[in-house]
Amino acid sequence: MFIEMIQSFIILSCLFATSVVGKSPSENGYISKFTTTKGSDANYLLLFGDSYSRIEFNIHGKQPSKDDPLGNPAFPGDTTSGGVNWVGDLASIYNKSLTLVYDFAVGGATIDQKLIPPPGISVSFNDQVIEAIPYLTKPRSVPWPGKKSVVAIWFGQNDVQQAVIVRHDPSSIFGEAMSHYFANCEALYQAGARNFLFMKVAPIYKTPLAVVNYTSEERDALSAGCDEFNNDLDTYAKSFGGKHPDVTYHIYDPNPAFTDIIDTPKQNGAPDSLCFNPDGTTCLWLNNYHPGVAIHKQVAKDIAAYNYFPSFFTAK
């Protein structure tokens, strides 16, 4: 019981960690790619997820533009990487043309709060979609054409952690969670979305929190939970794609990106694979649960290199 309380406290404190906020894009060294476009029209990237994807975007604030593709807060946003996260990297380094980002991700989020409660006060995937839909349906506040937009969804970091370690729920709960996940995808499809990037859960059993604080049995259970979550995502995504032949979807596994960086800490500016620092650069981790800048950049680079959406992103 004491260990579970400590784990919940650590995760909750991590979920609301902040990074460098409020610098102008030029101060972060990314402004040049924002306005370098090979086409006249902008692409759109819509994000749903948890703290691994959040920038603290407010739909009522400054809107994404060629001057700052994230809109608000100022680039790179309020991330949990210590600087630019994978979202900012995709929009500024690996974008093939101007890419405007609408990021509805919220720290601590799970797919469905009633099914898997978050570690603290947060929202669910459904809540994020409810917020987004009015701006994506006619009359549209956001002029997003379906084929010029990619919807990226990254959940699981809180779902698996909460279900396996905190609540000790059976892994079969993830199948039920996926039914809620794809109900929200259906709502986005009805709103016009046609390109989907489904992202598997990160290998959270490799975080400093898991390696240092958990027993080998708990890490094994966490790994098995990740596998179960990812297998269910594969199954439901295939069904969703079969139902909608006009949809283009890809499933991205972040495990290789995380492993590549974790296995080579010194080459990535860190003394070892377990240290963490709020600057997000002198260690591989911002804190004991959130990856730093190097891991985020590798995730973005991999997504671009896999050529999922060649008219949107490029690793060249």
N, C-alpha and C positions, 0 to 999 in steps of 0.2 A: 504493500500500500504506500509506504513512504517513497519507494523508488518511483512508483507511478505518479505521485504528486510532484516529485522533482522533475520527472520527464515532462509533465504537462506544463510546469512553470517555465522550464527551459524553452520549450517549443513556443509557448505563448510570447515570451520575451523576444524570441527570434523573429516571430512573424511580423512584428511591428518595428523591426530594425530599419534604420534609414541610412542613406548614403549621401554623397555629394549632391546637393540640390541647389538649383537657382543659377548655375553658371549658364552663360549664353552658349549656343552651339559652337561659335567660333572659339571660345575659350576651351572647349572640350576637343577641338581639333577635327570636328566632323562636318562642318558647314559646307565644305566644297562639294561633297557628293549629293547634298540635298537638292541642289538646283542643276545638277548635271543629268540631263534627261536625254534619252535617245528617241523618245516619243513625245508627242505633244500633250498627251493625256496622263493624268496621274493614275497610279495603282492604289488600291486600298488594302490595308491589313487590319483585320478585326481580331481582337484578342479576348479570350475568356480563360480564366484560370485563377491561380493562387499567387502567393508572394514570389514564386519563382518567375512570374511574368509581370507583376504589377509595376506600374509607374505612378500610381495615384492620379490617373487622369480623371478630370471632372468634365462631363459632357456639357455642362453649362458654362464652362470657362473658355479660354482662348482655344480656337479650333486649329487642328493640324493644317499646316501650310508649307509652301516651299521654303519659308524662312525657318520653320521648326516643324518637322514632320510628326512630332509627338503632341504638339499643341500646348498642353499644360500638364504638369509643371514644366518649366523650361528644361530643354534637353540637358541631361539624360533622363529627367524625371526623378521621382523619389523611389529608387529601386532598393532591392536587398542584395545588391552585388558589390557595393562599395563604389560604383561608378556606372558605366553603361552596362545594361543587361542585354540578353540575347535579342530582345525586341528592338532596342536602339541600334544594335549592330546590324540587324537585317535591314533596317530602314535607312542606315547611313553608310555602311561599308559594302554590303552585299546586295544592295538594291540595284536593279538594272535600269530603273527610271525612278522618277519622283514617287515615293511611297508614303502615303498618308496613313497614320496609325490611329485607330480608335481602340484603346486598351481598356476593357471593362474588368480586368482581373483585379481581385481583392485579396490581400493577405489573410491567411487563415481559412480560405474558402474550401468547402468540400462540394461534392456533386449535389448532395441532398442533405440538408441539415437534419431533417427528421430521421433519416436513415443512418447517417454517420455524422453526429454533431461535431462541429469544428472545435479546435482547441481553445478558442476564446470567442469573443463577439465578432462575428463575421457574417458573410452572406453565402448563398449557394450559387451554383451554376444557373439555376432557374431564376434567381433574383437578378443576376447579371443580364440574362436574356430579356427579362421583363423590362429592365432599364434601357436596354439597347433597342428593342423592337420599335418603339415609337419613332425613333430617329432613322430607322432603316426602311420603314414602310411608307407608302404614299399617303399624304404628300411628304416627300423625303426632306428632312433637314440635312442629311448626309447624302450627297448625290452619288451613291455607290452603285454602279452597274455590276450585276452578279459575276460576269466573266472577267471583270477588271478588279475583282476582290478575292482575297483569300481569308477564310475564317480559320484561325489557329486556336486550338483548344488544348490546354495543358493542365490537367487535374491529376490527382492521385497521391501527391506528396503528403497531404494531410489525411486523405481517405485511408490510405494503407497504414500510416502511422497510428492514427486513432483507432482503427478497427483491430489491428493486430496487437499493438503494444499497450495501448491505454484501455481498450474495452474488451480485448480478447474475444472479439466476435469471430465466428467461423468465416473462412474465406469465401463461402458461397454468397455472402452479402454483396460481393462485388458484382455478381450477375444482376442482382436487383438494382444496384446503383447504376449499372450500364443502361438499364431500361429507362431510367430517368435522364441519363446523359443524352441518349439518342432521341428522347422526346423533345429535348431542347434543340437538338440538331434539326429535327423535323420542323420546329417553329422557325428556325433560321432559314431553312430551305423554303418554307412558305413565304418568308419575307424577301426571298430573292437570292439567297446564297447558293452558289453552285460549285465553289472550290473549297475543299476542306482539308486542313492539315491536322490530323489526330496525333497527339504526342503521348507516347507511353510514359508511365511513371518513371522518374529518375531512380537510380540505384541508391535509395536512401539508407540502405544498410551499410553503405560505405562512408556516410557522414561521420565527422568526429564524434557527434553525439552517440551514434550507434557503436562505433568501434571502441570508444573509451568507456561508455557508461553501460552498455548492454552485455549480457552474457552471450556466449556463443549460441546457445539455444534460442535466445531472443533474436539474434541477428539472422539465424537460419529461418526462423518464423517470418521475419520481416522480408527476407529474400523470397521465400515461398509466396508471401502475400503479394509482392510485386509481380511475380510470375503469373499468379492467378488473375490479378487486375489486368495485366497486359494481354493475357490470352483471351479474356472476356472482351477486351477492347477490339482485338482482332476479329472475333466472331461477330460482334454487333456491327462493326464498321462494314464488314463484308455484306451483311444483311441490308444495311442502310444503302450501300452502293448498288446492290441488286434491285432494291425497290425504286431507286432513282437513277436510271441509266444516263440521264443528262448531268449527273454529278461527277466531278473529278475529285478523287480523294487519295490521300497518301497517309501512311502511318509511319511516324518517325520514332525511332528508338534512341534515346539520349545516352544509353549505357556506354556505347563505345566512346563517345565524346568525353564523358566523365572519366572513364577508365584511362583513356589516353593521357589526360592531364594528371590524374591522381597517381599514375604509375611513373610520371616524370616530373616530380615537384621542382627539382633544382633547375631543370631546363625552363621552367615556367616561373622562376623568380622566388620560389618558396624553399625554406630549409627542409621541410618534410611534408608529408601528405595530410597531416592532422592538425597543424597549427591554424589558427584563425586570427584575423585582424580586421577591424572595422574599415581599414582603407581598401580592403578587397584586392590588393595587389601584392603585398609582401608575403601573404600566405594564400593558399588556394581557396580558403573559405573566409567569408565575412564573419561568420560566427559558427557555432557548432552544428548548424543545420542548413545554412544558406551558402551556396557556391559563390566564389568571387568572380572577378572580371575574366580571368583566363578561361574558366570552365564555360561561362556564358558565351564568350566569343567563339569557342570551339563548337558549341551547340549551333550557333548561327551559321558558322562556316560550313558545318556538316549539312545543314538544311539546304544551303545554297549549292553545295557541291553535289548533292544527290540529284540535283536538277529536277526536283519535283514540279516546280512551276517555272520553267525556263524563261517565260516572258516577264517574270517578277524578280527573280533573284539569280545571281551568278557569283561563283567563287573566283572567277578569273580577274 
